[in-house]
Amino acid sequence: MSLSAVFLPCDRFHYRAVGPPRQHARPHGKQCAGNAIDDSVRQQALLLVQARYADFSPTFAHEKLVELHRLCFSVETLRRWMMTEGLWQAKSRKQAHIHQRHPRRPRIGEISLS
């Protein structure tokens, strides 16, 4: 089978540049270059948060960055950036109150095993 039967015309150039397609999946855990947020956007956002929104929560700071400064990324991304820069600390969650079990009260007609 020839290459022209397997690849479309636009794929021939890719085949010459990269080689034949592989059978295994891409490695997990690595962020794709197309999804990465530019470092200049990160620096701009952190400078704005430090200068104007230092006492804001990540959610409210994100809201202001989107409305007033037209920066586009998720709230969780801003929260992670603020935590790495030391601008925000995650609140500790409350411990669940564990109720201690108590023995059942004796009832009339129950069989006692003692």
N, CA, C and O atoms as a MOPAC input file, in Angstrom:
PM7 MOZYME 1SCF
protein

 N      0.84700 1    -1.16700 1     0.00000 1
 C      0.00000 1     0.00000 1     0.00000 1
 C      0.90100 1     1.24100 1     0.00000 1
 O      1.84600 1     1.32300 1     0.78400 1
 N      0.61800 1     2.17100 1    -0.84700 1
 C      1.44800 1     3.37100 1    -0.95000 1
 C      1.04300 1     4.40500 1     0.09200 1
 O     -0.02000 1     4.31600 1     0.70600 1
 N      1.92200 1     5.38600 1     0.27300 1
 C      1.63700 1     6.44900 1     1.22500 1
 C      0.42800 1     7.26600 1     0.81000 1
 O     -0.31300 1     7.74800 1     1.66700 1
 N      0.21900 1     7.42900 1    -0.47800 1
 C     -0.91000 1     8.23100 1    -0.93700 1
 C     -2.24000 1     7.57200 1    -0.60200 1
 O     -3.26100 1     8.25300 1    -0.50500 1
 N     -2.23800 1     6.25200 1    -0.42300 1
 C     -3.47300 1     5.56300 1    -0.07600 1
 C     -3.78200 1     5.69400 1     1.40900 1
 O     -4.94400 1     5.63400 1     1.81100 1
 N     -2.74800 1     5.87200 1     2.22400 1
 C     -2.93600 1     5.93400 1     3.66700 1
 C     -3.12300 1     7.37200 1     4.15500 1
 O     -3.98000 1     7.63800 1     4.99800 1
 N     -2.32200 1     8.29400 1     3.62700 1
 C     -2.32300 1     9.67100 1     4.10400 1
 C     -3.03100 1    10.59100 1     3.12600 1
 O     -2.95900 1    10.40400 1     1.91100 1
 N     -3.70100 1    11.56900 1     3.66200 1
 C     -4.27000 1    12.63100 1     2.84700 1
 C     -3.15000 1    13.55100 1     2.38200 1
 O     -2.06000 1    13.50200 1     2.95200 1
 N     -3.36900 1    14.38300 1     1.37400 1
 C     -2.30000 1    15.26100 1     0.89700 1
 C     -1.69900 1    16.14800 1     1.99200 1
 O     -0.49400 1    16.39900 1     1.98100 1
 N     -2.51400 1    16.62500 1     2.93100 1
 C     -1.96000 1    17.47500 1     3.99400 1
 C     -1.15800 1    16.65400 1     4.99600 1
 O     -0.29100 1    17.20000 1     5.67800 1
 N     -1.42600 1    15.35000 1     5.10000 1
 C     -0.70100 1    14.50200 1     6.02500 1
 C      0.66700 1    14.08200 1     5.49500 1
 O      1.52600 1    13.67300 1     6.27500 1
 N      0.88200 1    14.17400 1     4.19500 1
 C      2.18300 1    13.77700 1     3.63200 1
 C      3.30400 1    14.65400 1     4.16600 1
 O      4.39100 1    14.17100 1     4.48300 1
 N      3.02300 1    15.95500 1     4.26200 1
 C      4.04300 1    16.87000 1     4.77200 1
 C      4.35400 1    16.54800 1     6.22800 1
 O      5.51200 1    16.58100 1     6.64300 1
 N      3.32700 1    16.23800 1     6.99300 1
 C      3.51000 1    15.86700 1     8.39800 1
 C      4.30800 1    14.56600 1     8.49900 1
 O      5.15300 1    14.42300 1     9.38300 1
 N      4.04700 1    13.63200 1     7.60700 1
 C      4.77200 1    12.36200 1     7.61100 1
 C      6.25400 1    12.58000 1     7.36100 1
 O      7.09600 1    11.96400 1     8.01500 1
 N      6.57900 1    13.46700 1     6.40600 1
 C      7.99000 1    13.74800 1     6.11000 1
 C      8.66200 1    14.45300 1     7.28000 1
 O      9.82700 1    14.18700 1     7.57600 1
 N      7.94100 1    15.35000 1     7.94900 1
 C      8.54000 1    16.12900 1     9.03400 1
 C      8.65500 1    15.32900 1    10.32700 1
 O      9.66500 1    15.42400 1    11.02400 1
 N      7.64100 1    14.55000 1    10.65100 1
 C      7.58900 1    13.88200 1    11.94900 1
 C      7.87100 1    12.39600 1    11.84600 1
 O      8.52000 1    11.83400 1    12.72800 1
 N      7.40800 1    11.75600 1    10.80500 1
 C      7.57100 1    10.32200 1    10.65800 1
 C      6.22000 1     9.63400 1    10.75300 1
 O      5.18900 1    10.29900 1    10.84900 1
 N      6.22000 1     8.32300 1    10.72900 1
 C      4.94300 1     7.60700 1    10.76100 1
 C      4.23900 1     7.80400 1    12.10300 1
 O      4.89400 1     8.03800 1    13.11900 1
 N      2.91000 1     7.71100 1    12.11100 1
 C      2.18300 1     7.88000 1    13.37300 1
 C      2.49300 1     6.74000 1    14.32200 1
 O      2.70000 1     5.60100 1    13.90200 1
 N      2.52300 1     7.05700 1    15.60400 1
 C      2.84100 1     6.04100 1    16.60600 1
 C      1.56600 1     5.38900 1    17.10800 1
 O      0.47000 1     5.93300 1    16.97600 1
 N      1.73600 1     4.22500 1    17.68000 1
 C      0.58700 1     3.47700 1    18.16400 1
 C      0.28600 1     3.74100 1    19.63700 1
 O     -0.78000 1     3.35900 1    20.11800 1
 N      1.19700 1     4.38400 1    20.36000 1
 C      0.95100 1     4.61900 1    21.77700 1
 C      0.42300 1     6.03600 1    21.99600 1
 O      0.58300 1     6.91300 1    21.14800 1
 N     -0.19600 1     6.23400 1    23.13000 1
 C     -0.81400 1     7.52100 1    23.44600 1
 C      0.25100 1     8.52200 1    23.88800 1
 O      1.37300 1     8.15400 1    24.23700 1
 N     -0.13100 1     9.78000 1    23.86300 1
 C      0.77700 1    10.82900 1    24.33400 1
 C      1.00000 1    10.67900 1    25.82900 1
 O      0.13200 1    10.16100 1    26.53300 1
 N      2.14500 1    11.12100 1    26.32400 1
 C      2.38900 1    11.00800 1    27.76500 1
 C      1.41900 1    11.87900 1    28.55700 1
 O      1.14300 1    13.01700 1    28.17700 1
 N      0.91200 1    11.34600 1    29.64200 1
 C     -0.02300 1    12.08500 1    30.48500 1
 C      0.75500 1    12.92700 1    31.48800 1
 O      1.91900 1    12.65200 1    31.77600 1
 N      0.11000 1    13.93600 1    32.00600 1
 C      0.73200 1    14.76600 1    33.02400 1
 C      1.50100 1    15.93500 1    32.47500 1
 O      1.96900 1    16.76600 1    33.25300 1
 N      1.65600 1    16.04100 1    31.17900 1
 C      2.36200 1    17.16800 1    30.59000 1
 C      1.34400 1    18.07400 1    29.92100 1
 O      0.49100 1    17.62000 1    29.15900 1
 N      1.44500 1    19.35000 1    30.21500 1
 C      0.48300 1    20.28100 1    29.64800 1
 C      0.83600 1    20.56000 1    28.19300 1
 O      2.00200 1    20.76000 1    27.85300 1
 N     -0.17200 1    20.57200 1    27.34800 1
 C      0.04500 1    20.85900 1    25.93800 1
 C      0.44800 1    22.31600 1    25.78100 1
 O      0.00000 1    23.17700 1    26.53800 1
 N      1.28300 1    22.58500 1    24.81200 1
 C      1.75500 1    23.94200 1    24.60400 1
 C      0.61600 1    24.87900 1    24.21100 1
 O      0.66800 1    26.07000 1    24.51900 1
 N     -0.41100 1    24.36300 1    23.53600 1
 C     -1.52100 1    25.19600 1    23.11100 1
 C     -2.41000 1    25.62700 1    24.26900 1
 O     -3.11300 1    26.63200 1    24.16300 1
 N     -2.39000 1    24.88400 1    25.37600 1
 C     -3.23100 1    25.19400 1    26.52200 1
 C     -2.52200 1    26.02100 1    27.58600 1
 O     -3.16300 1    26.50500 1    28.51900 1
 N     -1.23000 1    26.18600 1    27.46100 1
 C     -0.46800 1    26.89300 1    28.48400 1
 C     -0.78900 1    28.38700 1    28.44500 1
 O     -0.89500 1    28.98700 1    27.37600 1
 N     -0.93900 1    28.96900 1    29.62600 1
 C     -1.17400 1    30.40400 1    29.73400 1
 C      0.17600 1    31.09100 1    29.70600 1
 O      1.11600 1    30.67400 1    30.38200 1
 N      0.25900 1    32.13500 1    28.92500 1
 C      1.51000 1    32.85000 1    28.73300 1
 C      2.02100 1    33.39300 1    30.06400 1
 O      1.23800 1    33.84600 1    30.89900 1
 N      3.33000 1    33.34500 1    30.25700 1
 C      3.92800 1    33.79300 1    31.50800 1
 C      3.73000 1    35.29000 1    31.72600 1
 O      3.65200 1    35.74200 1    32.86900 1
 N      3.64900 1    36.06100 1    30.65000 1
 C      3.42500 1    37.49600 1    30.80700 1
 C      2.02700 1    37.77400 1    31.36700 1
 O      1.84600 1    38.72700 1    32.12500 1
 N      1.03900 1    36.95300 1    31.00300 1
 C     -0.31800 1    37.09300 1    31.54800 1
 C     -0.30000 1    36.76200 1    33.03000 1
 O     -0.95400 1    37.43100 1    33.83000 1
 N      0.44700 1    35.73100 1    33.39700 1
 C      0.55800 1    35.34100 1    34.80300 1
 C      1.18200 1    36.45800 1    35.62200 1
 O      0.67600 1    36.80900 1    36.68800 1
 N      2.28400 1    37.02000 1    35.12300 1
 C      2.95100 1    38.10200 1    35.84500 1
 C      2.05700 1    39.32900 1    35.96000 1
 O      2.00700 1    39.96100 1    37.01500 1
 N      1.35500 1    39.67000 1    34.88900 1
 C      0.45900 1    40.82300 1    34.91200 1
 C     -0.65600 1    40.61900 1    35.93600 1
 O     -0.98400 1    41.53000 1    36.69600 1
 N     -1.23100 1    39.42400 1    35.94900 1
 C     -2.31400 1    39.13500 1    36.89100 1
 C     -1.82000 1    39.20400 1    38.32600 1
 O     -2.49100 1    39.77700 1    39.18500 1
 N     -0.65500 1    38.62900 1    38.59500 1
 C     -0.13700 1    38.64500 1    39.96200 1
 C      0.25100 1    40.05000 1    40.40900 1
 O      0.07300 1    40.39500 1    41.57700 1
 N      0.77600 1    40.86200 1    39.49800 1
 C      1.08500 1    42.25100 1    39.85200 1
 C     -0.18100 1    43.03200 1    40.18000 1
 O     -0.20200 1    43.81500 1    41.13000 1
 N     -1.23300 1    42.82100 1    39.39800 1
 C     -2.50200 1    43.49700 1    39.67400 1
 C     -3.10100 1    43.03400 1    40.99600 1
 O     -3.64200 1    43.84100 1    41.75200 1
 N     -3.00600 1    41.74400 1    41.27500 1
 C     -3.54700 1    41.22700 1    42.52800 1
 C     -2.76900 1    41.79300 1    43.70500 1
 O     -3.36500 1    42.16100 1    44.71600 1
 N     -1.44900 1    41.86800 1    43.59100 1
 C     -0.63900 1    42.41100 1    44.68400 1
 C     -0.90700 1    43.89600 1    44.89600 1
 O     -0.97400 1    44.36300 1    46.03300 1
 N     -1.05900 1    44.63100 1    43.80700 1
 C     -1.21100 1    46.07800 1    43.91200 1
 C     -2.62500 1    46.49100 1    44.33200 1
 O     -2.78100 1    47.35600 1    45.19500 1
 N     -3.65000 1    45.88800 1    43.73700 1
 C     -5.01300 1    46.37000 1    43.94100 1
 C     -5.91000 1    45.43200 1    44.73000 1
 O     -6.79400 1    45.88300 1    45.45800 1
 N     -5.69100 1    44.13200 1    44.59200 1
 C     -6.64000 1    43.16500 1    45.14600 1
 C     -5.98600 1    42.22700 1    46.15200 1
 O     -6.31300 1    41.04100 1    46.19800 1
 N     -5.07200 1    42.74400 1    46.94900 1
 C     -4.31500 1    41.89100 1    47.86700 1
 C     -5.20100 1    41.25700 1    48.93600 1
 O     -4.93500 1    40.13600 1    49.36900 1
 N     -6.25000 1    41.95800 1    49.36600 1
 C     -7.10100 1    41.42100 1    50.41900 1
 C     -8.34900 1    40.73100 1    49.88600 1
 O     -9.25400 1    40.40200 1    50.65200 1
 N     -8.40000 1    40.51200 1    48.57300 1
 C     -9.55000 1    39.84100 1    47.96100 1
 C     -9.33200 1    38.34000 1    47.94500 1
 O     -8.19800 1    37.86100 1    47.93500 1
 N    -10.43900 1    37.60500 1    47.94200 1
 C    -10.35100 1    36.16200 1    47.75000 1
 C    -10.06300 1    35.89200 1    46.26900 1
 O    -10.30200 1    36.76600 1    45.43500 1
 N     -9.55700 1    34.70900 1    45.92500 1
 C     -9.27100 1    34.41600 1    44.51800 1
 C    -10.49200 1    34.54700 1    43.61000 1
 O    -10.36900 1    34.97500 1    42.46300 1
 N    -11.66700 1    34.17900 1    44.11800 1
 C    -12.87400 1    34.25800 1    43.29700 1
 C    -13.21700 1    35.70700 1    42.97100 1
 O    -13.51100 1    36.03200 1    41.82000 1
 N    -13.18200 1    36.57300 1    43.97200 1
 C    -13.53100 1    37.97200 1    43.75500 1
 C    -12.43800 1    38.68700 1    42.95700 1
 O    -12.73900 1    39.53300 1    42.11500 1
 N    -11.17400 1    38.35100 1    43.21600 1
 C    -10.07300 1    38.94200 1    42.44600 1
 C    -10.17700 1    38.53500 1    40.98000 1
 O     -9.92000 1    39.35000 1    40.09400 1
 N    -10.54800 1    37.28800 1    40.71700 1
 C    -10.72000 1    36.82900 1    39.33600 1
 C    -11.84000 1    37.59200 1    38.65600 1
 O    -11.73000 1    37.96600 1    37.48800 1
 N    -12.91600 1    37.82000 1    39.39000 1
 C    -14.04100 1    38.56900 1    38.84500 1
 C    -13.60600 1    39.97300 1    38.41100 1
 O    -13.98900 1    40.44000 1    37.33900 1
 N    -12.80600 1    40.64200 1    39.24800 1
 C    -12.33400 1    41.98600 1    38.93000 1
 C    -11.33400 1    41.97400 1    37.77100 1
 O    -11.34700 1    42.87400 1    36.93200 1
 N    -10.47600 1    40.96400 1    37.72600 1
 C     -9.50300 1    40.87600 1    36.63200 1
 C    -10.20200 1    40.66800 1    35.29200 1
 O     -9.75700 1    41.19900 1    34.27400 1
 N    -11.27900 1    39.90900 1    35.28000 1
 C    -12.02300 1    39.68900 1    34.04300 1
 C    -12.79000 1    40.94600 1    33.64400 1
 O    -12.76000 1    41.34900 1    32.48100 1
 N    -13.48100 1    41.57000 1    34.60900 1
 C    -14.30700 1    42.74100 1    34.30600 1
 C    -13.48300 1    43.96100 1    33.90700 1
 O    -13.75300 1    44.59400 1    32.88600 1
 N    -12.48600 1    44.28100 1    34.71100 1
 C    -11.77100 1    45.54300 1    34.53800 1
 C    -10.53100 1    45.44800 1    33.66600 1
 O    -10.16200 1    46.41900 1    33.00600 1
 N     -9.88300 1    44.29100 1    33.65400 1
 C     -8.59100 1    44.18200 1    32.96200 1
 C     -8.61300 1    43.21600 1    31.78900 1
 O     -7.59900 1    43.06100 1    31.10800 1
 N     -9.74900 1    42.55800 1    31.53200 1
 C     -9.93500 1    41.66500 1    30.37900 1
 C     -8.92300 1    40.51900 1    30.33700 1
 O     -8.47200 1    40.12600 1    29.26100 1
 N     -8.57000 1    39.99000 1    31.49700 1
 C     -7.69800 1    38.81800 1    31.55900 1
 C     -8.57800 1    37.57200 1    31.59200 1
 O     -9.61900 1    37.55700 1    32.24800 1
 N     -8.15600 1    36.53700 1    30.88700 1
 C     -9.01100 1    35.35900 1    30.72300 1
 C     -8.26400 1    34.09300 1    31.15400 1
 O     -7.35900 1    33.62400 1    30.46300 1
 N     -8.65700 1    33.55700 1    32.29800 1
 C     -8.19300 1    32.26100 1    32.79300 1
 C     -9.15600 1    31.84500 1    33.88800 1
 O    -10.03200 1    32.62700 1    34.26100 1
 N     -9.02100 1    30.65200 1    34.40700 1
 C     -9.98900 1    30.14700 1    35.37700 1
 C     -9.67800 1    30.64000 1    36.78400 1
 O     -8.57400 1    31.10300 1    37.07400 1
 N    -10.68000 1    30.52700 1    37.64600 1
 C    -10.51900 1    30.91400 1    39.04900 1
 C     -9.50000 1    30.00300 1    39.72500 1
 O     -8.69000 1    30.45900 1    40.53200 1
 N     -9.54500 1    28.73000 1    39.39600 1
 C     -8.62100 1    27.77900 1    40.01200 1
 C     -7.17300 1    28.07300 1    39.62800 1
 O     -6.25900 1    27.87100 1    40.42800 1
 N     -6.97100 1    28.54600 1    38.40900 1
 C     -5.62100 1    28.92500 1    37.99300 1
 C     -5.13000 1    30.08000 1    38.83500 1
 O     -3.99900 1    30.05100 1    39.31900 1
 N     -5.96300 1    31.10900 1    39.02300 1
 C     -5.57600 1    32.24700 1    39.85700 1
 C     -5.35200 1    31.81600 1    41.29800 1
 O     -4.41500 1    32.29100 1    41.94000 1
 N     -6.18400 1    30.93400 1    41.81600 1
 C     -6.01700 1    30.44100 1    43.18400 1
 C     -4.67500 1    29.73100 1    43.33500 1
 O     -3.97400 1    29.92700 1    44.32700 1
 N     -4.32100 1    28.91100 1    42.35800 1
 C     -3.03700 1    28.19500 1    42.40500 1
 C     -1.86600 1    29.16500 1    42.33400 1
 O     -0.88100 1    29.00700 1    43.05500 1
 N     -1.97100 1    30.17800 1    41.45800 1
 C     -0.90600 1    31.18600 1    41.35800 1
 C     -0.76700 1    31.95300 1    42.65900 1
 O      0.34800 1    32.18900 1    43.12500 1
 N     -1.89000 1    32.34500 1    43.25200 1
 C     -1.84400 1    33.10800 1    44.50100 1
 C     -1.26400 1    32.27300 1    45.63700 1
 O     -0.55400 1    32.80400 1    46.49100 1
 N     -1.55400 1    30.98100 1    45.66000 1
 C     -1.00500 1    30.12400 1    46.70500 1
 C      0.49700 1    29.93600 1    46.54100 1
 O      1.22400 1    29.90600 1    47.53500 1
 N      0.98200 1    29.80800 1    45.29200 1
 C      2.42100 1    29.64400 1    45.08600 1
 C      3.18600 1    30.92600 1    45.40900 1
 O      4.34100 1    30.86600 1    45.83100 1
 N      2.54800 1    32.09400 1    45.21300 1
 C      3.19700 1    33.37000 1    45.52700 1
 C      3.02900 1    33.77200 1    46.98700 1
 O      3.63000 1    34.75100 1    47.42900 1
 N      2.22000 1    33.03100 1    47.74300 1
 C      2.01400 1    33.34300 1    49.14900 1
 C      0.97300 1    34.42700 1    49.38400 1
 O      0.93300 1    35.01000 1    50.46700 1
 N      0.13500 1    34.71100 1    48.40000 1
 C     -0.90200 1    35.73100 1    48.54300 1
 C     -2.20400 1    35.16600 1    49.10900 1
 O     -3.07800 1    35.93000 1    49.51900 1
 N     -2.34600 1    33.85600 1    49.13600 1
 C     -3.57600 1    33.22300 1    49.60100 1
 C     -3.23300 1    31.91000 1    50.27400 1
 O     -2.39000 1    31.15200 1    49.79500 1
 N     -3.89800 1    31.65000 1    51.39500 1
 C     -3.73600 1    30.36400 1    52.06400 1
 C     -5.09000 1    29.67700 1    52.09700 1
 O     -6.10400 1    30.29300 1    52.42500 1
 N     -5.09600 1    28.42800 1    51.76100 1
 C     -6.34200 1    27.67000 1    51.77900 1
 C     -6.78500 1    27.49000 1    53.21800 1
 O     -5.97700 1    27.21600 1    54.10500 1
 N     -8.07300 1    27.64700 1    53.43300 1
 C     -8.61400 1    27.48400 1    54.78500 1
 C     -8.70200 1    26.00100 1    55.11200 1
 O     -9.02900 1    25.17700 1    54.25700 1
 N     -8.39900 1    25.67500 1    56.37600 1
 C     -8.50000 1    24.27500 1    56.77300 1
 C     -9.96800 1    23.92900 1    56.97800 1
 O    -10.74800 1    24.73900 1    57.47800 1
 N    -10.32300 1    22.74300 1    56.59500 1
 C    -11.70600 1    22.30800 1    56.73000 1
 C    -11.97700 1    21.83900 1    58.14600 1
 O    -11.07400 1    21.38800 1    58.85100 1
 N    -13.23800 1    21.95100 1    58.55400 1
 C    -13.64500 1    21.52100 1    59.87700 1
 C    -13.60600 1    20.00400 1    59.97200 1
 O    -13.96200 1    19.29500 1    59.03000 1
 N    -13.17100 1    19.53000 1    61.11600 1
 C    -13.19600 1    18.08900 1    61.34100 1
 C    -14.64000 1    17.64900 1    61.54800 1
 O    -15.41700 1    18.34700 1    62.20000 1
 N    -14.98800 1    16.52900 1    61.01000 1
 C    -16.33300 1    15.99600 1    61.18700 1
 C    -16.51700 1    15.56000 1    62.63400 1
 O    -15.65400 1    14.89200 1    63.20500 1
 N    -17.63700 1    15.93700 1    63.21700 1
 C    -17.92700 1    15.55900 1    64.59700 1
 C    -18.41900 1    14.11700 1    64.61700 1
 O    -19.44200 1    13.79200 1    64.01400 1
 N    -17.69600 1    13.27200 1    65.30200 1
 C    -18.03600 1    11.85900 1    65.34700 1
 C    -18.85800 1    11.59800 1    66.60900 1
 O    -18.40400 1    11.87300 1    67.72000 1
 N    -20.04900 1    11.07600 1    66.43500 1
 C    -20.91700 1    10.77200 1    67.57000 1
 C    -20.56300 1     9.39500 1    68.11100 1
 O    -20.44700 1     8.42200 1    67.36600 1
 N    -20.39500 1     9.34100 1    69.42800 1
 C    -20.04900 1     8.07500 1    70.04500 1
 C    -21.29400 1     7.19100 1    70.14400 1
 O    -22.37700 1     7.66400 1    70.48900 1
 N    -21.12800 1     5.93300 1    69.84400 1
 C    -22.25500 1     5.00000 1    69.90600 1
 C    -22.54100 1     4.67600 1    71.37000 1
 O    -21.62800 1     4.59500 1    72.19100 1
 N    -23.79100 1     4.49700 1    71.67300 1
 C    -24.17400 1     4.13700 1    73.03800 1
 C    -24.98600 1     2.84200 1    73.00800 1
 O    -25.62700 1     2.52400 1    72.00600 1
 N    -24.95200 1     2.10000 1    74.11500 1
 C    -25.68800 1     0.82600 1    74.12400 1
 C    -27.19500 1     1.07500 1    74.12100 1
 O    -27.67500 1     2.07500 1    74.65500 1
 N    -27.91200 1     0.16700 1    73.52400 1
 C    -29.36600 1     0.28400 1    73.46300 1
 C    -29.96500 1     0.03500 1    74.85100 1
 O    -29.41900 1    -0.72100 1    75.65400 1
 N    -31.08800 1     0.68300 1    75.10600 1
 C    -31.77600 1     0.48000 1    76.37600 1
 C    -32.50000 1    -0.85400 1    76.35600 1
 O    -33.01700 1    -1.27200 1    75.32000 1
 N    -32.53300 1    -1.51100 1    77.48700 1
 C    -33.24500 1    -2.80100 1    77.52300 1
 C    -34.75100 1    -2.60000 1    77.35500 1
 O    -35.31000 1    -1.62300 1    77.85300 1
 N    -35.39200 1    -3.51100 1    76.66500 1
 C    -36.82900 1    -3.46800 1    76.43200 1
 C    -37.50900 1    -4.68700 1    77.04600 1
 O    -36.86900 1    -5.71300 1    77.27400 1
 N    -38.77700 1    -4.57500 1    77.30500 1
 C    -39.51700 1    -5.70000 1    77.87400 1
 C    -39.63600 1    -6.78400 1    76.80500 1
 O    -39.97000 1    -6.50100 1    75.65500 1
 N    -39.36400 1    -7.99800 1    77.19000 1
 C    -39.50700 1    -9.12500 1    76.29100 1
 C    -38.23100 1    -9.45600 1    75.51200 1
 O    -38.22900 1   -10.40100 1    74.72400 1
 N    -37.15300 1    -8.70300 1    75.71400 1
 C    -35.90100 1    -9.02700 1    75.03300 1
 C    -35.21900 1   -10.18500 1    75.74000 1
 O    -35.33900 1   -10.36900 1    76.95100 1
 N    -34.51300 1   -10.94400 1    74.95300 1
 C    -33.74800 1   -12.06300 1    75.50800 1
 C    -32.38000 1   -11.52600 1    75.87400 1
 O    -31.69300 1   -10.94500 1    75.03400 1
 N    -31.98700 1   -11.71200 1    77.09900 1
 C    -30.65400 1   -11.28300 1    77.50000 1
 C    -29.69400 1   -12.44200 1    77.33500 1
 O    -30.00600 1   -13.56500 1    77.73100 1
 N    -28.55900 1   -12.19400 1    76.76900 1
 C    -27.58700 1   -13.26100 1    76.49000 1
 C    -26.54800 1   -13.37100 1    77.58600 1
 O    -25.59100 1   -14.13000 1    77.43200 1
 N    -26.68800 1   -12.66700 1    78.65600 1
 C    -25.68100 1   -12.73700 1    79.71100 1
 C    -26.00100 1   -13.77700 1    80.74300 1
 O    -25.24300 1   -13.95400 1    81.69700 1

